[in-house]
Amino acid sequence: MPKRQETAITKRTVEALSVDGHDAVFWDRDLPDFGIRVYPSDLKK
């Protein structure tokens, strides 16, 4: 199960996101239920 992390999601933040070994979901702290999943392959959805 991915770790839950909250941050302000901006274009700059998304470009800088990375993970080590496991995928993670970064949730926007201002928009409920809006997040981005980052995979170890650097794929972001």
PDBQT receptor file of N, H, CA, C and O in Angstrom, charges set to zero:
ATOM      1  N   MET A   1       0.847  -1.183   0.000  1.00  0.00    +0.000 N 
ATOM      2  CA  MET A   1       0.000   0.000   0.000  1.00  0.00    +0.000 C 
ATOM      3  C   MET A   1       0.889   1.241   0.000  1.00  0.00    +0.000 C 
ATOM      4  O   MET A   1       1.841   1.318   0.776  1.00  0.00    +0.000 OA
ATOM      5  N   PRO A   2       0.587   2.216  -0.865  1.00  0.00    +0.000 N 
ATOM      6  CA  PRO A   2       1.396   3.425  -0.945  1.00  0.00    +0.000 C 
ATOM      7  C   PRO A   2       1.298   4.270   0.322  1.00  0.00    +0.000 C 
ATOM      8  O   PRO A   2       0.281   4.265   1.016  1.00  0.00    +0.000 OA
ATOM      9  N   LYS A   3       2.383   4.998   0.608  1.00  0.00    +0.000 N 
ATOM     10  H   LYS A   3       3.209   5.003   0.044  1.00  0.00    +0.000 HD
ATOM     11  CA  LYS A   3       2.396   5.935   1.731  1.00  0.00    +0.000 C 
ATOM     12  C   LYS A   3       1.560   7.156   1.400  1.00  0.00    +0.000 C 
ATOM     13  O   LYS A   3       1.507   7.570   0.242  1.00  0.00    +0.000 OA
ATOM     14  N   ARG A   4       0.902   7.745   2.402  1.00  0.00    +0.000 N 
ATOM     15  H   ARG A   4       0.946   7.409   3.343  1.00  0.00    +0.000 HD
ATOM     16  CA  ARG A   4       0.131   8.974   2.198  1.00  0.00    +0.000 C 
ATOM     17  C   ARG A   4       0.980  10.164   2.605  1.00  0.00    +0.000 C 
ATOM     18  O   ARG A   4       1.487  10.224   3.725  1.00  0.00    +0.000 OA
ATOM     19  N   GLN A   5       1.134  11.119   1.680  1.00  0.00    +0.000 N 
ATOM     20  H   GLN A   5       0.722  11.070   0.770  1.00  0.00    +0.000 HD
ATOM     21  CA  GLN A   5       1.881  12.330   1.951  1.00  0.00    +0.000 C 
ATOM     22  C   GLN A   5       1.081  13.503   1.408  1.00  0.00    +0.000 C 
ATOM     23  O   GLN A   5       0.499  13.419   0.326  1.00  0.00    +0.000 OA
ATOM     24  N   GLU A   6       1.055  14.597   2.162  1.00  0.00    +0.000 N 
ATOM     25  H   GLU A   6       1.528  14.664   3.040  1.00  0.00    +0.000 HD
ATOM     26  CA  GLU A   6       0.315  15.780   1.724  1.00  0.00    +0.000 C 
ATOM     27  C   GLU A   6       1.294  16.903   1.394  1.00  0.00    +0.000 C 
ATOM     28  O   GLU A   6       2.272  17.132   2.106  1.00  0.00    +0.000 OA
ATOM     29  N   THR A   7       1.001  17.593   0.297  1.00  0.00    +0.000 N 
ATOM     30  H   THR A   7       0.206  17.407  -0.281  1.00  0.00    +0.000 HD
ATOM     31  CA  THR A   7       1.825  18.703  -0.160  1.00  0.00    +0.000 C 
ATOM     32  C   THR A   7       0.985  19.606  -1.055  1.00  0.00    +0.000 C 
ATOM     33  O   THR A   7      -0.103  19.216  -1.479  1.00  0.00    +0.000 OA
ATOM     34  N   ALA A   8       1.465  20.781  -1.341  1.00  0.00    +0.000 N 
ATOM     35  H   ALA A   8       2.349  21.098  -0.996  1.00  0.00    +0.000 HD
ATOM     36  CA  ALA A   8       0.803  21.652  -2.316  1.00  0.00    +0.000 C 
ATOM     37  C   ALA A   8       1.219  21.156  -3.699  1.00  0.00    +0.000 C 
ATOM     38  O   ALA A   8       2.407  21.138  -4.023  1.00  0.00    +0.000 OA
ATOM     39  N   ILE A   9       0.254  20.756  -4.504  1.00  0.00    +0.000 N 
ATOM     40  H   ILE A   9      -0.711  20.771  -4.240  1.00  0.00    +0.000 HD
ATOM     41  CA  ILE A   9       0.579  20.202  -5.817  1.00  0.00    +0.000 C 
ATOM     42  C   ILE A   9       0.591  21.329  -6.843  1.00  0.00    +0.000 C 
ATOM     43  O   ILE A   9      -0.436  21.936  -7.146  1.00  0.00    +0.000 OA
ATOM     44  N   THR A  10       1.777  21.586  -7.361  1.00  0.00    +0.000 N 
ATOM     45  H   THR A  10       2.611  21.093  -7.115  1.00  0.00    +0.000 HD
ATOM     46  CA  THR A  10       1.975  22.556  -8.435  1.00  0.00    +0.000 C 
ATOM     47  C   THR A  10       2.781  21.871  -9.531  1.00  0.00    +0.000 C 
ATOM     48  O   THR A  10       3.285  20.767  -9.328  1.00  0.00    +0.000 OA
ATOM     49  N   LYS A  11       2.907  22.502 -10.667  1.00  0.00    +0.000 N 
ATOM     50  H   LYS A  11       2.497  23.400 -10.832  1.00  0.00    +0.000 HD
ATOM     51  CA  LYS A  11       3.700  21.936 -11.765  1.00  0.00    +0.000 C 
ATOM     52  C   LYS A  11       5.132  21.685 -11.305  1.00  0.00    +0.000 C 
ATOM     53  O   LYS A  11       5.706  20.638 -11.605  1.00  0.00    +0.000 OA
ATOM     54  N   ARG A  12       5.695  22.613 -10.598  1.00  0.00    +0.000 N 
ATOM     55  H   ARG A  12       5.229  23.463 -10.354  1.00  0.00    +0.000 HD
ATOM     56  CA  ARG A  12       7.069  22.490 -10.114  1.00  0.00    +0.000 C 
ATOM     57  C   ARG A  12       7.206  21.328  -9.131  1.00  0.00    +0.000 C 
ATOM     58  O   ARG A  12       8.185  20.583  -9.184  1.00  0.00    +0.000 OA
ATOM     59  N   THR A  13       6.234  21.169  -8.238  1.00  0.00    +0.000 N 
ATOM     60  H   THR A  13       5.439  21.774  -8.195  1.00  0.00    +0.000 HD
ATOM     61  CA  THR A  13       6.286  20.076  -7.257  1.00  0.00    +0.000 C 
ATOM     62  C   THR A  13       6.188  18.734  -7.967  1.00  0.00    +0.000 C 
ATOM     63  O   THR A  13       6.945  17.816  -7.654  1.00  0.00    +0.000 OA
ATOM     64  N   VAL A  14       5.273  18.607  -8.911  1.00  0.00    +0.000 N 
ATOM     65  H   VAL A  14       4.658  19.353  -9.165  1.00  0.00    +0.000 HD
ATOM     66  CA  VAL A  14       5.090  17.346  -9.631  1.00  0.00    +0.000 C 
ATOM     67  C   VAL A  14       6.374  16.960 -10.358  1.00  0.00    +0.000 C 
ATOM     68  O   VAL A  14       6.773  15.796 -10.323  1.00  0.00    +0.000 OA
ATOM     69  N   GLU A  15       7.016  17.901 -11.005  1.00  0.00    +0.000 N 
ATOM     70  H   GLU A  15       6.692  18.846 -11.034  1.00  0.00    +0.000 HD
ATOM     71  CA  GLU A  15       8.262  17.615 -11.718  1.00  0.00    +0.000 C 
ATOM     72  C   GLU A  15       9.364  17.151 -10.767  1.00  0.00    +0.000 C 
ATOM     73  O   GLU A  15      10.225  16.365 -11.161  1.00  0.00    +0.000 OA
ATOM     74  N   ALA A  16       9.348  17.625  -9.523  1.00  0.00    +0.000 N 
ATOM     75  H   ALA A  16       8.648  18.263  -9.203  1.00  0.00    +0.000 HD
ATOM     76  CA  ALA A  16      10.394  17.293  -8.563  1.00  0.00    +0.000 C 
ATOM     77  C   ALA A  16      10.109  16.021  -7.764  1.00  0.00    +0.000 C 
ATOM     78  O   ALA A  16      11.001  15.523  -7.078  1.00  0.00    +0.000 OA
ATOM     79  N   LEU A  17       8.895  15.484  -7.834  1.00  0.00    +0.000 N 
ATOM     80  H   LEU A  17       8.170  15.888  -8.392  1.00  0.00    +0.000 HD
ATOM     81  CA  LEU A  17       8.545  14.302  -7.039  1.00  0.00    +0.000 C 
ATOM     82  C   LEU A  17       9.313  13.080  -7.511  1.00  0.00    +0.000 C 
ATOM     83  O   LEU A  17       9.478  12.859  -8.710  1.00  0.00    +0.000 OA
ATOM     84  N   SER A  18       9.780  12.289  -6.553  1.00  0.00    +0.000 N 
ATOM     85  H   SER A  18       9.646  12.469  -5.578  1.00  0.00    +0.000 HD
ATOM     86  CA  SER A  18      10.416  11.017  -6.868  1.00  0.00    +0.000 C 
ATOM     87  C   SER A  18      10.240  10.085  -5.678  1.00  0.00    +0.000 C 
ATOM     88  O   SER A  18       9.975  10.529  -4.561  1.00  0.00    +0.000 OA
ATOM     89  N   VAL A  19      10.390   8.793  -5.928  1.00  0.00    +0.000 N 
ATOM     90  H   VAL A  19      10.606   8.432  -6.835  1.00  0.00    +0.000 HD
ATOM     91  CA  VAL A  19      10.239   7.791  -4.876  1.00  0.00    +0.000 C 
ATOM     92  C   VAL A  19      11.399   6.803  -4.958  1.00  0.00    +0.000 C 
ATOM     93  O   VAL A  19      12.057   6.676  -5.990  1.00  0.00    +0.000 OA
ATOM     94  N   ASP A  20      11.632   6.111  -3.853  1.00  0.00    +0.000 N 
ATOM     95  H   ASP A  20      11.098   6.215  -3.014  1.00  0.00    +0.000 HD
ATOM     96  CA  ASP A  20      12.686   5.097  -3.798  1.00  0.00    +0.000 C 
ATOM     97  C   ASP A  20      12.075   3.725  -3.574  1.00  0.00    +0.000 C 
ATOM     98  O   ASP A  20      11.650   3.412  -2.462  1.00  0.00    +0.000 OA
ATOM     99  N   GLY A  21      12.027   2.914  -4.600  1.00  0.00    +0.000 N 
ATOM    100  H   GLY A  21      12.373   3.169  -5.503  1.00  0.00    +0.000 HD
ATOM    101  CA  GLY A  21      11.623   1.530  -4.446  1.00  0.00    +0.000 C 
ATOM    102  C   GLY A  21      10.140   1.229  -4.498  1.00  0.00    +0.000 C 
ATOM    103  O   GLY A  21       9.761   0.237  -5.121  1.00  0.00    +0.000 OA
ATOM    104  N   HIS A  22       9.283   2.018  -3.888  1.00  0.00    +0.000 N 
ATOM    105  H   HIS A  22       9.591   2.824  -3.383  1.00  0.00    +0.000 HD
ATOM    106  CA  HIS A  22       7.847   1.753  -3.861  1.00  0.00    +0.000 C 
ATOM    107  C   HIS A  22       7.095   2.979  -4.356  1.00  0.00    +0.000 C 
ATOM    108  O   HIS A  22       7.560   4.109  -4.213  1.00  0.00    +0.000 OA
ATOM    109  N   ASP A  23       5.920   2.739  -4.943  1.00  0.00    +0.000 N 
ATOM    110  H   ASP A  23       5.541   1.820  -5.060  1.00  0.00    +0.000 HD
ATOM    111  CA  ASP A  23       5.114   3.874  -5.389  1.00  0.00    +0.000 C 
ATOM    112  C   ASP A  23       4.540   4.612  -4.184  1.00  0.00    +0.000 C 
ATOM    113  O   ASP A  23       4.390   4.040  -3.105  1.00  0.00    +0.000 OA
ATOM    114  N   ALA A  24       4.224   5.875  -4.382  1.00  0.00    +0.000 N 
ATOM    115  H   ALA A  24       4.346   6.340  -5.259  1.00  0.00    +0.000 HD
ATOM    116  CA  ALA A  24       3.675   6.705  -3.312  1.00  0.00    +0.000 C 
ATOM    117  C   ALA A  24       2.638   7.639  -3.912  1.00  0.00    +0.000 C 
ATOM    118  O   ALA A  24       2.720   8.013  -5.082  1.00  0.00    +0.000 OA
ATOM    119  N   VAL A  25       1.664   8.007  -3.096  1.00  0.00    +0.000 N 
ATOM    120  H   VAL A  25       1.597   7.703  -2.146  1.00  0.00    +0.000 HD
ATOM    121  CA  VAL A  25       0.630   8.958  -3.514  1.00  0.00    +0.000 C 
ATOM    122  C   VAL A  25       0.846  10.234  -2.718  1.00  0.00    +0.000 C 
ATOM    123  O   VAL A  25       0.926  10.209  -1.490  1.00  0.00    +0.000 OA
ATOM    124  N   PHE A  26       0.937  11.332  -3.422  1.00  0.00    +0.000 N 
ATOM    125  H   PHE A  26       0.871  11.352  -4.419  1.00  0.00    +0.000 HD
ATOM    126  CA  PHE A  26       1.088  12.642  -2.800  1.00  0.00    +0.000 C 
ATOM    127  C   PHE A  26      -0.241  13.363  -2.948  1.00  0.00    +0.000 C 
ATOM    128  O   PHE A  26      -0.692  13.617  -4.065  1.00  0.00    +0.000 OA
ATOM    129  N   TRP A  27      -0.867  13.690  -1.833  1.00  0.00    +0.000 N 
ATOM    130  H   TRP A  27      -0.501  13.483  -0.926  1.00  0.00    +0.000 HD
ATOM    131  CA  TRP A  27      -2.191  14.318  -1.815  1.00  0.00    +0.000 C 
ATOM    132  C   TRP A  27      -2.042  15.824  -1.679  1.00  0.00    +0.000 C 
ATOM    133  O   TRP A  27      -1.179  16.319  -0.954  1.00  0.00    +0.000 OA
ATOM    134  N   ASP A  28      -2.899  16.539  -2.391  1.00  0.00    +0.000 N 
ATOM    135  H   ASP A  28      -3.600  16.137  -2.980  1.00  0.00    +0.000 HD
ATOM    136  CA  ASP A  28      -2.914  17.995  -2.281  1.00  0.00    +0.000 C 
ATOM    137  C   ASP A  28      -3.516  18.386  -0.934  1.00  0.00    +0.000 C 
ATOM    138  O   ASP A  28      -4.561  17.866  -0.542  1.00  0.00    +0.000 OA
ATOM    139  N   ARG A  29      -2.862  19.293  -0.237  1.00  0.00    +0.000 N 
ATOM    140  H   ARG A  29      -2.013  19.715  -0.556  1.00  0.00    +0.000 HD
ATOM    141  CA  ARG A  29      -3.350  19.669   1.098  1.00  0.00    +0.000 C 
ATOM    142  C   ARG A  29      -4.530  20.634   1.034  1.00  0.00    +0.000 C 
ATOM    143  O   ARG A  29      -5.223  20.812   2.036  1.00  0.00    +0.000 OA
ATOM    144  N   ASP A  30      -4.776  21.259  -0.114  1.00  0.00    +0.000 N 
ATOM    145  H   ASP A  30      -4.213  21.114  -0.928  1.00  0.00    +0.000 HD
ATOM    146  CA  ASP A  30      -5.876  22.224  -0.238  1.00  0.00    +0.000 C 
ATOM    147  C   ASP A  30      -7.099  21.664  -0.960  1.00  0.00    +0.000 C 
ATOM    148  O   ASP A  30      -8.220  22.088  -0.680  1.00  0.00    +0.000 OA
ATOM    149  N   LEU A  31      -6.908  20.725  -1.881  1.00  0.00    +0.000 N 
ATOM    150  H   LEU A  31      -5.997  20.381  -2.109  1.00  0.00    +0.000 HD
ATOM    151  CA  LEU A  31      -7.998  20.129  -2.650  1.00  0.00    +0.000 C 
ATOM    152  C   LEU A  31      -8.258  18.721  -2.143  1.00  0.00    +0.000 C 
ATOM    153  O   LEU A  31      -7.437  17.832  -2.372  1.00  0.00    +0.000 OA
ATOM    154  N   PRO A  32      -9.366  18.490  -1.466  1.00  0.00    +0.000 N 
ATOM    155  CA  PRO A  32      -9.656  17.154  -0.946  1.00  0.00    +0.000 C 
ATOM    156  C   PRO A  32      -9.747  16.110  -2.071  1.00  0.00    +0.000 C 
ATOM    157  O   PRO A  32     -10.306  16.384  -3.133  1.00  0.00    +0.000 OA
ATOM    158  N   ASP A  33      -9.206  14.939  -1.835  1.00  0.00    +0.000 N 
ATOM    159  H   ASP A  33      -8.752  14.716  -0.972  1.00  0.00    +0.000 HD
ATOM    160  CA  ASP A  33      -9.264  13.802  -2.761  1.00  0.00    +0.000 C 
ATOM    161  C   ASP A  33      -8.532  14.027  -4.080  1.00  0.00    +0.000 C 
ATOM    162  O   ASP A  33      -8.798  13.314  -5.047  1.00  0.00    +0.000 OA
ATOM    163  N   PHE A  34      -7.629  14.985  -4.150  1.00  0.00    +0.000 N 
ATOM    164  H   PHE A  34      -7.413  15.564  -3.365  1.00  0.00    +0.000 HD
ATOM    165  CA  PHE A  34      -6.832  15.211  -5.355  1.00  0.00    +0.000 C 
ATOM    166  C   PHE A  34      -5.397  14.831  -5.041  1.00  0.00    +0.000 C 
ATOM    167  O   PHE A  34      -4.791  15.365  -4.111  1.00  0.00    +0.000 OA
ATOM    168  N   GLY A  35      -4.859  13.906  -5.821  1.00  0.00    +0.000 N 
ATOM    169  H   GLY A  35      -5.351  13.473  -6.576  1.00  0.00    +0.000 HD
ATOM    170  CA  GLY A  35      -3.497  13.467  -5.563  1.00  0.00    +0.000 C 
ATOM    171  C   GLY A  35      -2.824  12.974  -6.818  1.00  0.00    +0.000 C 
ATOM    172  O   GLY A  35      -3.449  12.859  -7.872  1.00  0.00    +0.000 OA
ATOM    173  N   ILE A  36      -1.537  12.681  -6.699  1.00  0.00    +0.000 N 
ATOM    174  H   ILE A  36      -1.028  12.774  -5.843  1.00  0.00    +0.000 HD
ATOM    175  CA  ILE A  36      -0.759  12.152  -7.808  1.00  0.00    +0.000 C 
ATOM    176  C   ILE A  36       0.035  10.960  -7.305  1.00  0.00    +0.000 C 
ATOM    177  O   ILE A  36       0.672  11.025  -6.254  1.00  0.00    +0.000 OA
ATOM    178  N   ARG A  37      -0.006   9.867  -8.066  1.00  0.00    +0.000 N 
ATOM    179  H   ARG A  37      -0.523   9.814  -8.921  1.00  0.00    +0.000 HD
ATOM    180  CA  ARG A  37       0.748   8.664  -7.710  1.00  0.00    +0.000 C 
ATOM    181  C   ARG A  37       2.055   8.679  -8.499  1.00  0.00    +0.000 C 
ATOM    182  O   ARG A  37       2.066   8.913  -9.708  1.00  0.00    +0.000 OA
ATOM    183  N   VAL A  38       3.152   8.426  -7.790  1.00  0.00    +0.000 N 
ATOM    184  H   VAL A  38       3.142   8.236  -6.808  1.00  0.00    +0.000 HD
ATOM    185  CA  VAL A  38       4.472   8.405  -8.407  1.00  0.00    +0.000 C 
ATOM    186  C   VAL A  38       5.024   6.988  -8.279  1.00  0.00    +0.000 C 
ATOM    187  O   VAL A  38       5.043   6.420  -7.188  1.00  0.00    +0.000 OA
ATOM    188  N   TYR A  39       5.471   6.423  -9.394  1.00  0.00    +0.000 N 
ATOM    189  H   TYR A  39       5.456   6.885 -10.281  1.00  0.00    +0.000 HD
ATOM    190  CA  TYR A  39       6.011   5.076  -9.437  1.00  0.00    +0.000 C 
ATOM    191  C   TYR A  39       7.541   5.129  -9.475  1.00  0.00    +0.000 C 
ATOM    192  O   TYR A  39       8.109   6.143  -9.879  1.00  0.00    +0.000 OA
ATOM    193  N   PRO A  40       8.212   4.055  -9.060  1.00  0.00    +0.000 N 
ATOM    194  CA  PRO A  40       9.680   4.023  -9.092  1.00  0.00    +0.000 C 
ATOM    195  C   PRO A  40      10.260   4.271 -10.494  1.00  0.00    +0.000 C 
ATOM    196  O   PRO A  40      11.398   4.724 -10.614  1.00  0.00    +0.000 OA
ATOM    197  N   SER A  41       9.506   3.985 -11.531  1.00  0.00    +0.000 N 
ATOM    198  H   SER A  41       8.581   3.616 -11.433  1.00  0.00    +0.000 HD
ATOM    199  CA  SER A  41       9.965   4.222 -12.905  1.00  0.00    +0.000 C 
ATOM    200  C   SER A  41       9.869   5.695 -13.300  1.00  0.00    +0.000 C 
ATOM    201  O   SER A  41      10.170   6.058 -14.437  1.00  0.00    +0.000 OA
ATOM    202  N   ASP A  42       9.445   6.549 -12.347  1.00  0.00    +0.000 N 
ATOM    203  H   ASP A  42       9.200   6.254 -11.424  1.00  0.00    +0.000 HD
ATOM    204  CA  ASP A  42       9.260   7.991 -12.538  1.00  0.00    +0.000 C 
ATOM    205  C   ASP A  42       7.979   8.332 -13.304  1.00  0.00    +0.000 C 
ATOM    206  O   ASP A  42       7.776   9.483 -13.692  1.00  0.00    +0.000 OA
ATOM    207  N   LEU A  43       7.119   7.340 -13.520  1.00  0.00    +0.000 N 
ATOM    208  H   LEU A  43       7.284   6.406 -13.205  1.00  0.00    +0.000 HD
ATOM    209  CA  LEU A  43       5.814   7.578 -14.116  1.00  0.00    +0.000 C 
ATOM    210  C   LEU A  43       4.934   8.260 -13.081  1.00  0.00    +0.000 C 
ATOM    211  O   LEU A  43       4.914   7.854 -11.920  1.00  0.00    +0.000 OA
ATOM    212  N   LYS A  44       4.212   9.285 -13.489  1.00  0.00    +0.000 N 
ATOM    213  H   LYS A  44       4.228   9.615 -14.433  1.00  0.00    +0.000 HD
ATOM    214  CA  LYS A  44       3.345  10.047 -12.584  1.00  0.00    +0.000 C 
ATOM    215  C   LYS A  44       1.947  10.079 -13.170  1.00  0.00    +0.000 C 
ATOM    216  O   LYS A  44       1.749  10.498 -14.310  1.00  0.00    +0.000 OA
ATOM    217  N   LYS A  45       0.966   9.629 -12.372  1.00  0.00    +0.000 N 
ATOM    218  H   LYS A  45       1.127   9.289 -11.445  1.00  0.00    +0.000 HD
ATOM    219  CA  LYS A  45      -0.436   9.606 -12.813  1.00  0.00    +0.000 C 
ATOM    220  C   LYS A  45      -1.310  10.298 -11.810  1.00  0.00    +0.000 C 
ATOM    221  O   LYS A  45      -2.523  10.383 -12.002  1.00  0.00    +0.000 OA
TER     222      LYS A  45
